[in-house]
Every structure is written in C-alpha cells, then in structure tokens.
C-alpha cells in the first residue's frame, strides 16, 4: 500500500526554523516527482516546492524562495522541507504529495507566531 507519513512541524517564533519530513512506504520516492503544498485557514491549498524524480532538481514558489529547501534522502526514502526565516504568513497545514496524484501525506501543522 502506497503511503506518505509526515512528521515535524509545530510552533515557532517569526524568524525561526522547522523541518518537515515525508517518509514513503510501498514505493520509492525517487521514482516520482514529490511536492510540498500548504493550506492556511480560509484559503485554498497552494504549492510550495517540488523535487524532480530524475535529477533531483528543485522548484520553489516565490513566497518561499530563498527561505525553504526541499531535499530527499533515497536511503531513508524520505523527502524533507527545511523552512528558515519563517513568517506568520507561513502558518498553514503542510502536505507532501506524489506530484499530480491523489497520494497525500496526512498533513502537519506549522504555526509561526510571537
């Protein structure tokens, strides 16, 4: 059974850092493009970043570029999202996704507040 299990997240002050993890079971993450998305209260889900299956190249939305880093560890079959210089507007539930599919992680809350 294909499954994505997320961990990490939590509450942090503005300017702080967090790391999210997305561990796959039932398939190899490096065979698929993997994306991170987020959904803030009252807003639609939006893209954050993705990593390419073939060469590991990455893409970021402008609102996180330079602050967030997506990476993968093929040995652990896990994709990470390192989030630095967090802002209150980054507060959301974050989800990992096999890009373009219906396979989603369970979501993890990130709250940035003083």
N, C-alpha and C positions, 0 to 999 in steps of 0.2 A: 504494500500500500504506500503510495506516494504521500509524504508528509513533510511539512515545514514547521519546525518548532523554534519559536523565538525566545530570546532571553535578553536581559539587560534592561535599560530604561530606568525610569524613576524620576525623582525631583532634584533639580539643581538650580543654583542661582544664575542670573544672567552672567555670561562670560565663562561659565563652567563647561565641562566636557562630560560626555557619556559615550558608551559604546554599545551598540546593539548587535546581537548575534542571530543568525538564521541557519539552523542546522537541518540538513536534509536527510531523510531516510527513504529507502526504496528506490532511489535513483542517484545518479552522480550530478552534482551541481554544475560541474564544468562542461556538461553536455547541453546546458541551456543558458540562455541569457537570463540573468536574475535582476530584478528591480526592487527598489525600496519606494514605498509610497507612504503618504500620511493623510490623515483626516482630522481636521480641527473641528471643535464643536460648531455646529450650524453651517459647516462648509462642506463642499464636495471633496472627495478624495483627489489628491494631486500627486504627481510624480515627484520624486526626489533625486534618484540616481539609478544608474543601471551599470552592469558589468557584462561585457561580451563573452560568450562561451568560447570563442575560438582563440582570441589573442589576449583576453583579459583587459581590453581597452575599456575605458570608463566614460560616462557622461553624467553631467550634473545640471540640474535646473539652476537658473541664475541666482535664485534666492538662497542657495546653499553653497554655491561655487566658492571655493577658497576656504570654506569652513568645514565641510563634510568630506570624508574619504570613504569610498567603498573598496572593499578588498575581499579576497577569498583565500581560503586555505584548503587546497584539494585533499590533503591528507586527513583533515578533520571533516571534510565535506560540509564546510560552513562558509557562509558569506557574512561579512561584518559591515557595519556602518559606524565609522568613528565620527563623532559630532563635537566640534570645538567651537568656541566663541558663541555659545548658544544664546539665543534671544528669546524674549517672551513669545514672539510670534512663531517660534518653532514648536510651541506647545501643541501636541496632537497625539493621536494614536498612530503608531508607525507599523507598517505591514511590509513583509517581504513577499515576493511573488515570482513564480516562474513566468517570465515575461510573456504576456499575451494569453495566458492560460487562466483557468479557474482555480489553480493551486495557490493558496494564500497561507501565510502564517497566521497565527491566532491573534496577532496584534499585541503591541506593548505600549503602555502609556509613557510619554515623555512630557514632563511639566517643568517649565522654566519660569521661575518666579522669585522675587526678592521677599 
